[in-house]
Amino acid sequence: MALPQVPDYIVSSVFDLTPEKLTRMGKTLVLADLDNTLARYGEKTASAALLNWKEELEQAGIQIYIVSNSRKPTRAKRFSESFGVSFVGHSGKPGTKGFLRALKETGKNRQQALMVGDQIFTDIWGAHNAGVLAVLTQPIALDNLFRRLRYLVETPFRALCPHKEGLE
């Protein structure tokens, strides 16, 4: 069994999660981190590219649900509304509370879901704690020293990933 901090897969961005790949894997729910996964920190609305990606997934019967640790009261709510998806904010990752709420609200089970996020010690560890496939994406931006240091600490765990790039 892999360490809980080791992702099952690594992708360059959420756009690598295509409807074809997800369908082939039997996934009908994408749990997604918000900051530095779907959008830059502080970005208030979903980009056109993100909205197009969501539409492609929805046409294939795949749902997106945001699981965010943001402690800003309106951050996840405002972004989710612009994106047209449900969310849980202040989710407590790497705990399971947010993941379990998302599964319950969508009526999906762990095998139907995967989590995509940019951080090992919250997104990936949390996904494993919840029994969900964990996909690590490259961060959108490393725009301050704290974020750069945090990602530096995660480097050995990224290197241990058995499936370096892409999904099967």
N, C-alpha and C positions, 0 to 999 in steps of 0.2 A: 504494500500500500504506500502511495506517495505521501510525502509530507503535506499537510493541509495548505501550506503556503506556495506550493508548486502548482502553477496553472496546468490545466489539461492541454490547452492550446495557446499559442500567441498569434495575434493578427496585427496588421499595421493600423487598421482603423475599423470602426463598426461597419463600414461599407464593404468589408471583406465577408461579412455575414450575409451572404446572398440567399434569396428564397430557395434556390436550387440546393445549396449546401445544407441549409437548415432542414429542408424537407427530407433530404437524403438521410439526415441524422435522426429524423423523427421528432424534431423540435417544433413546437407550436407557440412557444412563449420565450421572448427575449427579455430577461431582466437586465436593465442597463443602469449603470452609474451615470450621474449627470455631469459633474464637473471634471473636465479634462478627458472625458470619454465621449459624451454627446456634444459638448460645447465647451468653449473656454470658460474659465472662472469668470463669473459676473455677466456673461452673455445672457441677455434677458429673453430672447426668443429663438426658436428653432430656425436654422438656415433652410434655404430652398433645397439644398442637397439632402439634408436630413429629412425634410418633409417628403421628398421623392422616394427616399429609401424606405420610409415608413409605409408609404402607399404601395410600393412593390411587395413588401412583406405582408401587408394586410390582404392584398389581392391573392396571395398564396395561402391565406388562412393563418398567418403568423401574427401574434400580438406582441406589442412592446409595452413594458411596464417599468417605470423609473423607480429605482431603489437608491435613495440618496442619503448621505450622512449630513447634508447641509443643515446647520443649526439656525440659519436665517429663516425666520418664520414664513416669508413669502417666496423664497428663492425657487424651490422645487415646484410649488403651486403655480407660480407665474409661468415658468418655463413649460411645465406639463400642459397647461392650458393652451399655450401657443403651438405646442407639438400635437395636441389632440390625443393625449394618452393619460392613463391614471398614474398615480405615484404614491409613494410613501416617503415622507421626509423625516429627518432625524431618526433614521432606521436602526441605528445601533450596530452597524457592521463593525467587527466581524461576528456579532451575535446573529441569531436567526430570526428575531422578531420581524424585521422588515420583509425577509424572504417568505416567511410563513404567511404573513398578511397578504402579500402579492399572490401567492399560490391560492389562498382561500378566496380572494376577491375575483380571481380569474377562473376559478374552477379547474385549474390545471394541477398536475402532479409533478413531482420532482423530475421524473424521467422525460417529461415533455418540455422542460425548461432548461435554459442555460443562462448564466450570468456573464456579462461582459463589463469589464472595468479596467481602470488604469493602475490600480494599486494592489500590491500583493497582500499587505497586512489588513486591508479592509475588504475589498471586493472579492479577491480570490480566496482568502481564508474564510470569509463569511459564506461564500458559495459552498465550499467544502463542508463547513459546519452544518449547512442546511441540506446537504446531500444533492447539490445541484452541480452540473458540469460547469467548470470555471474557465473562462476565456479572457486572457490578458490582452489588452490593446496598448499600443504605444500611446503615451500621453499626447494630447493635442499641442500643449505648450509647456515648456519648463521656464516660466517667466520670472521666477524669483529664486533666490539662493536656497530658501527652505525646501522648495519643491525639488530642486536639483540634488540636494543632500539626501532627501528621502528616497529618490529614485536610485541614487548611488548605493544606498544601503540595500535596496532590493535586487541589485544586479546579480548576486550569486544565485538567488532563487529563480530569476529569469533564465540563467544559464542551465539550471537543472531541469528545465521543462523538457519532457520527453518528445513532445511534438512541437518542434521549433516554430514552424510557420504553417499557417493555413489549417483548414479543417479537412477531415476525411470525408 
